[in-house]
């Protein structure tokens, strides 16, 4: 495995380079889609992602940034919002919400869609609504939760999109709680993978619900719609979706030999194709990749330039080990860069967030790891600060002159 590491301050004039590592320019994205490689997984899904659930490292992607309709996959975002409300103490599992006529007609038995068969004008505990939403994919459960938490669906949808931004979904938008067709609901495969990882890692007390095989409500027992759960491949969640506009989609997760992968496929033509494609992608990932440690816990990855400090730089470390999934066949070249906005003004506190380690496999960023200061750097004396100020002034003049050329 060939590996290069460089550090770059985004607003710094100079590139601080780790000793012994060759400078590495960030790969440029090509406008045209790359041709399939001979070692790519044998799938035809138009939109797909496969990531390491531990750190988000990308094993495979296909048109993962295209905006697509989510169908019931948007229920993952509704569930995340509900889980967070419970975690923040603003909602209790024993709280009950009423089933309005709107929820009953649009999402219940009269709708003809997926439903938990909530009875009109009944009151249902949040714990049961969560299971109705996750296991039975009940649109009525989602609408009841939306109305109970925000008064109406439009207000709830606005809260969903706001919450999506807070957890790192930069582009996905939500127009309702259930994923029923609406031009205002659009997501990407990449952000669905981010959302799935977030749920798995942030809500371990709720995630097991995604693996429950059935749920009985209103004397009607329904099975979990996730086909991966019965395949014996270590799958334990998450969600399926389908509308005519979106096609068949699935966000799933499985664990084998202590490694957890998250898979996303979308835009498929049949439920069988959805199940087969998701399984093929998971099988390919577990068969062809293994986890390797790039940097040990506490190991210095590089340094960032400091402005006005007692020293001119601060060492950077990650939280814990930096691991990545690599092909078992070996021989693949990785390029990594430390990216930060700098120079970092002193004083710098130990543990202060400073930058990010980005790792490329080919032209794809497969891993991003937050970096922090390994030690504190106090303010320098007056002569040191004066030298730094003069240096930055000259760099600014040089940049301004270069821009005019």
Secondary structure, DSSP 4 states (H G I P E B T S, - for coil): --EEEEEEETT-SS----TT----PPPPPPSSPPPPPTTS-S---SEEEEEETTT--EEEEESTTS-B--GGGGHHHHHHHHHHHHHTTS--TT-EEE--HHHHHHHSGGG-SS---PPTT-EEEHHHHHHHHHTS--HHHHHHHHHHHHSSHHHHHHHHHHHHHHTT-SS-B-SSSS--S-TT-BB-HHHHHHHHHHHHHH-HHHHGGGG--EEEETTEEEE---GGGGTTSSEEEEEEEEETTTEEEEEEEEEETTEEEEEEEEEESSHHHHHHHHHHHHHHHHHHEEEEEEE-TT---EEEEEESBSSSEEEEEESS-EEEEEETT----EEEEEEE-SSEESPB-TT-EEEEEEEEETTEEEEEEEEEESS-BPBP-HHHHHHHHHHHHHHHHHHHHHHH-
